[in-house]
Amino acid sequence: MATAAQVKIDQSKLDQLCINSIRALVIDAVQKANSGHPGMPMGMAPAAYVLWTRFLRHNPRNPRWFGRDRFVLSAGHGSMLLYSLLYLTGYGLSLDEIKRFRQLGSLTPGHPEYHHTPGVETTTGPLGQGFGNGVGMAIAAKHLEARFDHGTGLFSHRVFAIVSDGDLMEGIASEAASIAGHLGLGNIVYLYDDNHITIDGHTGITFSEDVCKRFEAYGWHTQAVEDANDLAGLTAAIEKGCAETERPSLIRIRSIIGYGSPHRQNTSKAHGQALGAEEVKLTKQFLGWPTEPDFYVPDEALAEFRRALERGEQLEREWNQRYQNWAQAHGAEAQEFSRMVKGELPAGWDCDIPTFTPAESLATRESASRAENAIAARVSNLIGGSADLNESTFTDVKNGGSFEKGSYGGRNLHFGIREHAMCAILNGIALHGGLVPLGSSFFVFTDYCRASIRLAALMGLHVIFVFTHDSIGVGEDGPTHQPVEHLTAMRAIPNLTVVRPCDANEASEAWRVAMRHRGGPILLVLSRQKLATLDRSRFASASGLAKGAYVLAETAGRTPEIILIATGSEVGLAVGAKEELEKRGRAVRIVSMPSFELFEAQDQSYRDAVLPPAIRCRLAIEAGSTLSWYRWVGLDGDVMGMTTFGTSAPYQEAMRHFGFTVENVVERAMKLLAR
């Protein structure tokens, strides 16, 4: 019979075998691809092994089990660390896919991609984004726990992440860390890979702060493990991090990048280059690993990792039993929660969305707010807030309460002046599941948000972005706050649906579309200034917004000679110009085009009905950059837009100064007609 000392020694050997299995897979995959980042995974393999085999509650046979802990590899360049863990623990990622690392069509792309590889919780790579996503996941878990848990522990899952020097240098991580500490998100445990190396060399050339003290100032619980190969130290630190429930936890782990590589470890070359055939051989010899065959995993190590299958199924069975007991005791809540997780809308969710009369002149930020709150009263999982701008964006949920430390059931998130982190957090909330997140700021500040919005589009997340103060109509705040190029910039992002409504009723319809929309984020672009509400007894129904563009009005009984296409506040100019042009005997069609993307999604017959190919005399009117409009007006058309920055003046004067008047629309239209 083995003694306790022998068992301990055997386990120690098995631990090392498992850790080196990760390292060897990483080395071989990067070498075969001749592309990738081997250094971080080689250094952090022990920490990842301890986390995944001793702490992470997950079920490889059901990667989407709701009660699982979430793991975020914020340092997404080290993707082979995650892929190795997914293969070894039995997620269905085959060894052949490991061998196809970074190849076309493989399940092992260069950076982890959500919806692409089972077990990947979020798309990472742009540094700091995963850090922010994890904070969003933690917020979602806390909110659901406050609403539904009743002491069952059903929603007590944790968010683990591995973050790098690069993550912590990016400003988004500072924003997200600040709000996580302020909110006391004790369900976060982040492992910081402190390897002292970036692409340009030692971090000493750029990064000398005491990270633990910085995070203590944010309100985090911090620890340090001075040797990444100290499994006992790692285990104790993660245990303490999990036990700390009042503050998020950061564990600084001093690792050696490229550990085991005689000539590459602790150098920047280990970060983003394959080791080379000779160095691979030397590294394996250092690790006591067979140099042949490649992609070798000992049976003992694979068996140890695959214990996650039985353990995961047991964890899920226990959770399911608790869920069933809870559902029997709280039937109505269980039905509501089930609906939320499935992404379904409740019956009658849109029956209170307001309609508006011509007597009401409202900024679309105001009318959209009324629509949002009518929906929020019936859709309890609509949650979000603004970057310190509720008084301007009007996006707060009335009577929804505030999400605050110790009071996580509120639906209004207060992000502070942290636009970038706000959007990454919204993505994390969507990724977690069960909630529909919204966030708002001024449209010009999409400059601060673009990376997060782009990733929401890349991942196909149902996030609702609400940005107000949509044009030079901002007025007195001047060019720093007047978006000009931003509509074009947002329209350039694939899979992002941009909607700029022209009046109160289109704003209501925009919210109806936003709630139904699936497969990607939607961005509502709303006015600061009041806009006339069109008389829908004279003009087409605002429900046409759902198709992206529709014929708003046209000269009765005649084939149009010219089509005026506009969005937002400029639709009113087209309406005025139509009347003047008709007085001159011209036949005019007005097309309201609030969303290019929704219009592009319609079939060709509908698009041709709205914009007949035979009518080539077209004038687009929008108080923004002209670049995105030429697809719709063609080479024979014209675009009235902005080619400079704005100016500080009352909005009516700013609009006149840049030619956004009925008179100028008529003049430009007549020039087109005269060609």
Summary of the structure (lengths in Angstrom):
residues: 675
radius of gyration: 28.2
end to end distance: 98.9
largest distance: 104.4
contacts: 2484
relative contact order: 0.09
helix: 46%
strand: 14%
